[in-house]
């Protein structure tokens, strides 16, 4: 347990001591700040049936932040180890393959969580400044941030798998970005198919991130979506572990 903690701490500190971590923090802060400003400005034009939380979490800029953030966050996890040759020292450490994958994932996921902490203060200070609540109930806050973390965990698992497959960080980032882009706009792609019968496999608002976030930011928690994202996260972690072991035995 001590060894996995050291690897986890190494991953976390690497984000704070590199320009990548600082750049990602600035990028998320700028996008979320502008996102909150545009959401409030939009609702200031007149009565609306949506809350500030709904407008914030269903905004184009949040989608851009998620699609850009996770590939950049995960591209160096193992690709850099392979490229620089430090993978040899990592493999000789008293760590199992599962512990290495888990520590890499947890380090990226915790840093992902920290990137979104400043956005909480937007809603905390909104009430005393505007004298109105940002959402109708606490369920909207828990639902929106809960789904954000579920999506983030899944996206990071995808990025980790991509980083495990190659020694080139740019290739890993490109692969995960293309995969997430397809997943994000997958519903529109399905609508372009000649036969739309496949839509019956995907109930409305269940697995597609836009519809799912829309429901969760209203406080409508669907346990099927939670199970889906957790299952997909574990699946891609398993694929990352399998690819990592395959590359290990080929060396």
N, C-alpha and C positions, 0 to 999 in steps of 0.2 A: 504493500500500500504506500510505503514511503517513496519507493522508486517511481510509481505512477504519479505521485504528488509532485516530485521534482520535475518530471517531464511536463506535467500540466502547468507548473509555475514557469517553466522555461518558455512554453508556448505563449503564455499570457504576457510575460515581460517582453518577448520579442515584438509584440504589437506596439508596446509603448516606447520601445527604444529604436524603432525604425520609422522612416518617413511614411511607410504604407499605413501604419496605424493612425498616425496623426492626420494624414490625408483623408482617410476614411471617416475619422471623427469630424473633420471639417466639412466633408461632403454631406454626411447625414445631417449635421446641424444646419447647414444651409438649405438643404432640400426640405427638411421637416419644418424649419422656420418659415420658409416661403410657402410651404403647403398650408400651414396654420393661418398665415396671413391671407392667402387666397380663399380659404374656407370661410373665414370670418367675413371677408369682404363680399363674398358671394351671398351670404345670408343677410347681410346688411341692406341688400337691395329691396327686401320686402319679406312678407311672411313666407315661411317655408315649412314643409312637412318633415324635414330632416333636422337632426341635431348637429352641433359642432363636431361631436365625435364621429358621427356618420360621414360628414363631409370631409373630415380630416383623413379617415382611414379608407375612404373610397375616392381618393384624389389621384390624378395621373402622376403627380410627383412622388407619391409614396410608392407606386408601382415601379417607377424608374429607379428609385433608391434601392428597392429590394432586388431588382433584376441586375443592377450594376454592383451592388454591395457584396453579395455572397460569392460570386466568382472571384472578385478581387481579394476577398477575405480568405478564401480557401486555396487559391492557386499555388501558394508556396508551401502548403502543409507537408507534403511528402515529395513533391517535385523538386523542391530546393534541396532536400536531403539527398536525393539521387544525383542531382546536378553537381553539388559541391563535394560529394563523397562522404559526407557525415553519416550516411545511412549505415556504413560499416560499424561505426561506433555505437549507433543506436541498436543494431542487431546483436551486438556483443554485450549490451547492457542486460542486467538481470530483470528483463521485462518480457512478458509473453507478447505474441503478435496482437492479441486482443487488447492488451493494456496499452500498447502503442497507438492503435487505432482509436481507442476510447479517449486517451489523453489528448490526442490531436483534435478529436471532435469536441470534447468538452472545453478545451482552450479557445477554439474558434467560437463556440456557442456562447460562452460566457462573455467574450469580448463583443459579440453581436448584441447581447442583452445590454451591456453597458452603453453601447452606441445609442440606444433608444431611451435611456434614462432621462436625458435633458427634455425630451418631448413631454414627459409627465408634468413638468413645471408649467407648460403652456396651459394645461387644464387646471392646475392647482391655483394659478394666479388669475385665471379667467374670471372666476366667480367674484372676487373682491373688486376687480376692475370694471367688469361689465354688469355686475349685480344680477347675474342669471347663471343657471347651471349649464354645463356643456352637454349634458345628456339627461335623459329622463330618469335614469336609475343607475345603480352601481353595476348592474348586469351588463350594460353597454361597455363600460370600461374594462371589466374582466373579460368579456367576450372579445373585444377588439384587440387588446394586448395579448390575450391568450392565443388567439388565432395568429397574431403576428409572430409569437414565439414558436408555434407549431409549424408555420410556414418556414420560419427561419431555420428550425432544426432540420426539416426535410431538405431545404435548399443547401444547407451546409453539408449534409450527408452526401448529396449529389456532387457538390464541389470536392469533397474529400475523395470520393471515388475517382473523379477526373484527375485529381492530383496524384493519386496512386498509380494511374495508368501510364504516366509519362514523366520524363525528366525535364520537360520544358514547361515553365510556368505559364507562358502565354498560351500554349496549346491547351493546358488544363483549364484556364480561364475561358477560352473560346468555346471549348466543348461544353462546360457547365452552363455558360450563358445561352448557347443555342438550345440546349435541352430545356432550360427553364423558360426560355422564350416560347418554345413550342408548348410546354405545359401551361404557361400562363394564357396563351391565346388558343389553347386546344379546342375550346368550344366552338370558336369561329371556324376552325379548320374542319371540324366534324360537320358543321352546317354546309360546308362546300362539297362534301362527299355526295356522289350521285344518289346513294341510299341513306336516308337519315334514320333508318331503323335502329342504328347503333346508339342513337341518343337514349333509347330506353334503358341502356346499361348504366346511364349516368343521370340519376334523378336531379331535377332542377335544384340548383344551389347546393349540391352536396359536395362534389369533389373539385369543382373549378374555383380557383382562388378568388376571382372577382365576386361571384355570387356568394361564396362562402363568407368572405369578409363583410359583404353587405348585410348578411343575416346576423353575423356575430356582433357587429358594431351596433345593431339594434337591440342586443341582449337576447337574441334568439339562438340559444346554444343547441347544436345538433350533435349528439354523441357519435353519430355515424361519421361525421367529418373528423372528429377527434381521433377515432379509431383508425380512419383512413390515413391521416397524416402521420400518426405514430407508427403504423404498420409500414408505410413507405420509408420512414426514417430508418427503422430497424432493417428493412430490406437492403437499403443502399449502404448501411454500415456493414451488413453481412457481405455484400458484394465488394466493398472496400477491403475487408479482411481477406476475402478469398483471392482477390487480385494481388494484394500485398504478399500473401503466402506463396502464390504462384511465382511472382517475381523473385522472391527470396530463394526458392528452390532452384530457379534457373541460373542463379548466379554461381 
